[in-house]
């Protein structure tokens, strides 16, 4: 068979999607990145938790055997840039049994906080690996050597199976000094010299305190983290007032309803403080909050000032998005399978992209039909996203077909979807027609936010880029790729371990 005929045949559909429609398989590296960046191991429209878990396990094991270096880089990327936790930890556990040398290079970049360690050890146990062997024990010991009182109070007992005390009992780290010895003993539930651990001592006193005034005194004296306080006692309004001013930005976002219900935000001073934190661009950048979290909070609160703050927060999150040249077509899948978090994040992404194009774009919604979203460059992203609702089936080719019918020339097409076509003409067929009839140089970006492994476009198409994930870095990647950057897999492969 000639090279040309091989290439032609490779562009024919070679798989079926979840709806049974013709689809393509992408490279195993790309499938792996997609799984890491989108698979939260919770039920989806087309696949249950166990099926997703089985698919993930298969991919982790394949990558650990065939491409451990790429796997390690992908785990770090997913944890640090994609804001994902469980899948990178799952992959790290698999990697530890196959390539302990590569595992050791990336352990600290994937296991970043004590709850990561707890989940990692729980996954190891679930895989039948017990304590994981010497390579794992060495890394766990190094991690435990850096445990502080703050971490001990915030995270001990909050894992999904292993507490820090369990980790100490498993790894048997040697304490560096008397203070660390006392901390290790405390975490294991043994008698310890709390005089060496002032924060821990304040926490134990807090648990025994008989009044809100006494509780607040120990919170302030020990500078106790809010998460430890709320885990130890049921805070009154007075106590919430005391811990409000040391809560991280993400914690404020998560607890907006609680703060409202407790009456804390009835105090204008407190409300002004929370609003100020939510619209602090530096604090937002450091907090690294997934955009859909703002959408979820926006849906749950009714207080006007908080809703305004959340609107501004999302706009600020995307303020540093690189500009995109040329004319752009943005297509958002609003079919029934996108209902929920997929549509929330997809709507936010689409509107952020629209705003960044400075009006040099069109934004259409599609299911089996196509409709102009009628976006505004002035209205907030969240306010507009709230008005977008899921419905109907999926024809991924419909929006490109409409471009052809209207003879609208664009420089890049961005489609945000779970790729599950179930009617009409396929996206890739329409894309090829568009390139033939209107613009042979148009770039296409498929933003896939679902963990299903089959794709709409074959990997041989060098003008189509696949982008995976739920973090705002997805949009930065698109904007940079318009300027000539390589594929997501190429970027990960170029990372240093």
C-alpha angles and dihedrals in degrees: 000000000000123000090248093053091046090052092047093050092046089060092059115099109271101179144032127244126226090278093050095253121137113276142159137245118233126208117293089245090057093045088052094052090047091052093047094048101042110023110096091166091241125122117282133191093266105024136042127225095262094051091050090047092050092049091049093050091051093051094045091052093046093050093046090056099039108027111014095158094053089043092055092050091048091052091054092046093050093048098043105030103022095044090226122143118172100050095047089048091048090051092047090054091052092046092052091065096048107034110015090172093059091039090058092055094059105028096102092044092057101032097056104152135025094261087058089055092048092051093044092054091045091053091048090054091047089054090056092249096122109199092351101241134266097312091056094043091053093054093044090052091052090050094048090052088068097050112128131196088254092056091043091056097040100046112021110118093007098103126101095256110336124068123196087257090056090049091052091049090050100045100031096213117196111239115236095215144354093278092055090045089055091048092051091048091050092050090052091052094250129133109280138178099255091184085079091052109054095173092049091047090052090051092052090049090049090057090054097043114121101201139039089244091056092044091053091049092056093043091054095041093051095036085228118196114247093238092057091047094050090047093052102041140013101252120230121213089266092054092047087053089055097049097038094086095056098045116117118242093255090051091052090052093049094047101044092112093047092050090049094048093047091055094241093124092050083082105084091213091058093044091051090050094052092045090050092052093048093054096042103116095201091050091048092051093050093045092058094205120182108245095234089063088069090050091051092050091046089055093050103048128066101183104119097219092050092048090051090050092051091049090053093044093059093047089051091049090063097035093103094051108131116252117259120223126214129023118312134200114206118195122188121196109225097173120137094264089062092061115132126005094003092059093041093056093037092054092049092049094047095049093045089053091047092052092048093055089065092229095310092118145064124229118205132178119215143185110146088325132043128236133178108247088212093219126193126219089205103046118082122266093237094046091054095040090056089065095056115095135183123247145150135356132316131262105166091183094057099086094047089047089055090052088054094048091051092041089230112169118211134171098219136018119207117190120185110199150123085243095232102143114187104165143019130023120334121257094238094052090053092043091055090050090049091052091048097047107028117011123004090186099054113132119217126207119195110199104198115189097173130081098230108128103218122087140208096227130046118243091240090074101097094187094061121078125197118214125189135189148055102253127098089250086079090072093044088054091053093048092049093045090055084063092053108276118148131252124295091252091052091052093051092046089054093055120112117237 
